[in-house]
Amino acid sequence: MERRFPRTEFKSDLADLMHALFSLSVSEIAEVCGVGITTAEAWRAGREPVPYMAYQLLLFRALGRVPFGPWAGWRFIEDRICAPGMTPAAAPRQIELEFIDHYRIDRRLTEQQAELLDGTLRQRDFYKQQCGLEARWGLMLTNLFT
């Protein structure tokens, strides 16, 4: 009997394909890909090639890795989304991503406060210098007329 492996008609990583097909049950594969159980069994047995989109969906489901588009190489690990090459500890959590707009607003407000403080400090320094100059001129005028 000839041994058959799962296959595709496009360039794919056999290890990823095997992991995706054998880490999920046949019923899960059928549900994820929207096919019948006999088709999922045929993919596993290598009797039929796995279509490209089914391969992509299975990679996403089994490995938690987005394999296509601008998000290619990103992974989902527990409640974190990891960019390619990023360690899971450095990746943002889902809850942090939900509040990203608030973080942006907070940063903008902090920058505005810093600009206001800088302006206030410049004004203080200016008026402090002006008071010193005016005090000297006032003392000179007082000495002249007395």
C-alpha positions as CSV (number, residue, x, y, z in Angstrom):
1,M,0.0,0.0,0.0
2,E,1.4,3.4,-1.0
3,R,1.6,5.9,1.8
4,R,0.1,9.3,0.9
5,F,0.6,12.6,2.6
6,P,-1.7,15.7,2.6
7,R,-0.9,17.8,-0.4
8,T,-1.6,21.1,-2.2
9,E,-1.4,22.3,-5.8
10,F,0.5,25.4,-4.7
11,K,3.8,26.0,-2.9
12,S,3.2,25.2,0.8
13,D,5.0,24.1,3.9
14,L,4.3,20.4,4.4
15,A,5.0,20.6,8.2
16,D,2.5,23.4,8.6
17,L,-0.1,21.6,6.5
18,M,0.4,18.4,8.5
19,H,0.1,20.3,11.8
20,A,-3.0,22.1,10.6
21,L,-4.7,19.0,9.4
22,F,-3.8,16.6,12.2
23,S,-4.2,19.0,15.2
24,L,-7.8,19.5,14.4
25,S,-10.5,16.8,14.2
26,V,-12.1,16.0,10.9
27,S,-15.3,17.6,12.0
28,E,-13.5,20.8,13.0
29,I,-11.8,20.9,9.6
30,A,-15.1,20.5,7.9
31,E,-16.7,23.2,10.0
32,V,-13.9,25.7,9.6
33,C,-13.6,25.2,5.8
34,G,-17.4,24.8,5.2
35,V,-17.0,21.4,3.5
36,G,-18.3,17.9,4.1
37,I,-16.6,15.4,6.4
38,T,-15.7,13.2,3.4
39,T,-13.8,16.1,1.8
40,A,-11.9,16.8,5.0
41,E,-11.0,13.1,5.3
42,A,-9.8,13.1,1.6
43,W,-7.6,16.1,2.4
44,R,-6.1,14.3,5.4
45,A,-5.5,11.1,3.4
46,G,-3.9,13.0,0.5
47,R,-6.6,11.7,-2.0
48,E,-7.5,15.3,-2.8
49,P,-5.4,18.5,-2.7
50,V,-6.2,21.0,0.0
51,P,-7.4,24.3,-1.7
52,Y,-5.5,27.5,-1.0
53,M,-8.1,29.2,1.1
54,A,-8.8,26.1,3.1
55,Y,-5.0,25.9,3.8
56,Q,-5.0,29.5,4.9
57,L,-8.0,29.0,7.2
58,L,-6.5,25.9,8.7
59,L,-3.2,27.6,9.4
60,F,-5.1,30.4,11.1
61,R,-7.2,28.1,13.2
62,A,-4.5,25.5,14.1
63,L,-1.4,27.8,14.5
64,G,-3.0,31.1,15.3
65,R,-0.9,32.7,12.5
66,V,-2.3,35.0,9.9
67,P,-0.7,33.7,6.7
68,F,-1.9,36.2,4.1
69,G,-2.2,39.9,3.2
70,P,-0.6,42.8,5.1
71,W,-1.0,40.8,8.4
72,A,1.1,37.9,7.1
73,G,3.3,36.4,9.9
74,W,1.3,37.9,12.8
75,R,0.3,35.4,15.4
76,F,-2.4,35.2,18.1
77,I,-1.1,33.8,21.4
78,E,-3.6,33.6,24.2
79,D,-5.0,37.2,24.5
80,R,-2.0,38.8,22.7
81,I,-1.4,39.7,19.0
82,C,2.3,39.3,18.1
83,A,4.0,41.0,15.1
84,P,6.6,38.9,13.2
85,G,9.7,38.6,15.3
86,M,8.0,39.9,18.5
87,T,8.1,38.0,21.7
88,P,4.7,37.3,23.3
89,A,5.7,39.2,26.4
90,A,6.2,42.4,24.4
91,A,2.9,42.0,22.4
92,P,-0.1,44.1,23.3
93,R,-3.1,42.4,24.9
94,Q,-6.6,42.5,23.4
95,I,-7.9,44.8,26.1
96,E,-5.0,47.3,25.4
97,L,-6.0,47.3,21.7
98,E,-9.6,48.0,22.6
99,F,-8.5,51.2,24.4
100,I,-5.9,52.3,21.8
101,D,-8.0,55.4,21.0
102,H,-8.0,56.4,24.7
103,Y,-4.2,56.0,24.7
104,R,-3.9,58.3,21.7
105,I,-6.1,60.9,23.3
106,D,-4.1,60.7,26.5
107,R,-0.9,61.2,24.6
108,R,-2.2,64.2,22.7
109,L,-3.5,65.8,25.9
110,T,-0.1,65.2,27.6
111,E,1.7,66.8,24.7
112,Q,-0.6,69.8,24.9
113,Q,-0.1,70.1,28.6
114,A,3.7,70.0,28.1
115,E,3.4,72.8,25.5
116,L,1.3,74.9,27.8
117,L,3.7,74.5,30.7
118,D,6.7,75.4,28.4
119,G,4.8,78.5,27.3
120,T,3.9,79.5,30.8
121,L,7.5,79.1,32.0
122,R,8.7,81.2,29.1
123,Q,6.2,83.9,30.0
124,R,7.3,83.8,33.7
125,D,10.9,84.2,32.7
126,F,10.1,87.1,30.5
127,Y,8.0,89.0,33.1
128,K,10.6,88.3,35.8
129,Q,13.3,89.9,33.5
130,Q,11.0,92.8,32.7
131,C,10.2,93.4,36.4
132,G,14.0,93.5,37.1
133,L,14.5,96.0,34.2
134,E,11.6,98.2,35.2
135,A,12.7,98.2,38.8
136,R,16.2,99.4,37.8
137,W,14.7,102.1,35.6
138,G,12.3,103.1,38.3
139,L,15.2,103.4,40.8
140,M,17.2,105.5,38.4
141,L,14.2,107.8,37.8
142,T,13.5,108.1,41.5
143,N,17.2,109.1,42.1
144,L,17.1,111.7,39.4
145,F,14.0,113.5,40.7
146,T,14.7,113.4,44.4
